[in-house]
Amino acid sequence: MKKPFLNEDFLLQTETAQQLYHEYAKQMPIIDYHSHQIPEQIAQDRQFETITQIWLYGDHYKWRAMRANGIPERFITGDASDWEKFEQWAETVPQTVRNPLYHWTHLELQRYFGIKELLNKDSARRIFDECNAKLQTPDYSVRNLLRKMNVEVVCTTDDPADSLEYHQAIIESGFDVQILPTFRADKAMSPESAAAYNQYLDKLGEAADVEIRTFSDLENALRLRHDFFASLGCRLSDHGLEQIYAADYTAEEISSIFAKVRGGEELTASEVLQFKSAMLVLLAEMDWEKGWTQQYHLGALRNNNSRMLRQLGPDTGWDSIGDFSQGQALSRFLDRLDGQDKLAKTIIYNLNPADNELIATMIGNFNDGSVAGKVQFGSGWWFLDQKDGMEKQINALSNMGLLSRFVGMLTDSRSFLSYPRHEYFRRILCNLLGNDVENGELPDDMAHLGAIVQNICYNNAKEYFGFEAASVVAAASKASFAHS
């Protein structure tokens, strides 16, 4: 018998999978420990005027699909009206079958708006009007959208030079969902263009109230900002890299390289590699000192279309999976930190599925028994946060590590309508385990498997990152503000 599309047992192929999801996974709160949500919108409790604004502005997943469907750029990132952009997206949706966008789109319409009608050119106007009407009501403010999805923690992605003024405002408002910054210092370790790098250093120095003339000044400025992030509850750092950098260097060489680029001279490729390697170690040591978790997103080949990069800028949908060599440098980097007993809790996200087993075995080299799952193989990321990609990541981790210690899913999203991705992940996880039980590959012990599911969905992350109650963070931060 054919199953209805997107019913309550969506993706759950067996009775055991259905029981695991409905009785154990479904009700767990969400910890979104890596996202690109905009703190200003949370601080202001923004009310979006149209579904286009919350759904299509800044979503390069949808943009890529629309381009592939032959939609002109005017209706994607251009000056077309919100209705025109939504109409073109609605005409694209039926063509996204077997792409996760098809599932995500209809999950989001169901979970947020109660709309079970399929989105297409015929239903577009009705759905557009119904969503827009609901978005005008208080229940659909940004903060209430987070509450609606049972979100407990959101970690945004923030540059060391950011003021974090909106994080402060959120804390002072007493919002019951924790909105915490994440320290992403990629620009501080990217000296490829001397002019751009020096412009950034001036901005960083201003934020830290430090005149950055030497490498020691740079370290001081970063430590001051690191401390400031910590005062607002930050528990994680993040890097978006093609690959880990692990060249040999001396302190004298790094000081000389920094002086060269600070003086406006362009660096050689080998000097850039040495500098990046040194900065990765410095930042990792700072994370270890505070007990933070460091995250490394590896393998994206960015900005492939130079013409569109010039026209639209970065992060507009022109990136792909890269085929970078990952193993040797990653091993050297982790070993360098571990050898000094300065390896923080670490999550490694892999974008090339060909490297899944490499990452799954690499983490086992540095899990030293001090913390359960100290070094993690991160969830399916970007192009891999879909059914096949998630299953491959879960299977690689299961085969070569401990799935039971996995810290689970995140959104990696800029949209406040993206939280059904956690549901999507949970259904996939429960289906895999349920199939194993039905096949006799796991015992029919629902209490044990249900506890593992709940740990992966929520408990592991809460313990691993050390998140405190929102009221505790708010009280500590307010005390810090008063003292300063």
Buried (B, 14 or more C-beta within 10 A) or exposed (E): EEEEEBEEBBBBBBEBBBBBBBBBBBEBBBBBBBBBBBBBBBBBBBBBEBBBBBBBBBBBBBBBBBBEBEBEBEBBBEEBEBBBBBBBBBBBBBBBEEBBBBBBBBBBBBBBBEBEEBBBEEBBEEBBEBBBEBBEEEEBBBBBBBBBBBBBBBBBBBBBBBEBEBBBBBBEBEBEBBBBBBBBBBBBBBBEEBEEBBEBBEBBBEBBEBEBEEBEBBBBBBBBBBEBBBBBBBBBBBBBBBBBBBBEBEEEBBBEBBEBBBEEEEBEEEBBBBBBBBBBBBBBBBBBEBEBBBBBBBBBBEBEBEEBBEEBEEEBBBBBBBEBEBBEBBBBBBBBBBEEEBBBBBBBBBBBBEBBBBBBBBBEEBBEEEBEBBBBBBBBBBBBBBBEBBBBBBBBBBEBBEBBBBBBBBBBBBBBBBBBBBBBBBBBBBBBBBBBBBEEEBEEEBEEBBBBBBBBBBBBBBBBBEBBEBEEBBEBBBEBEEEE
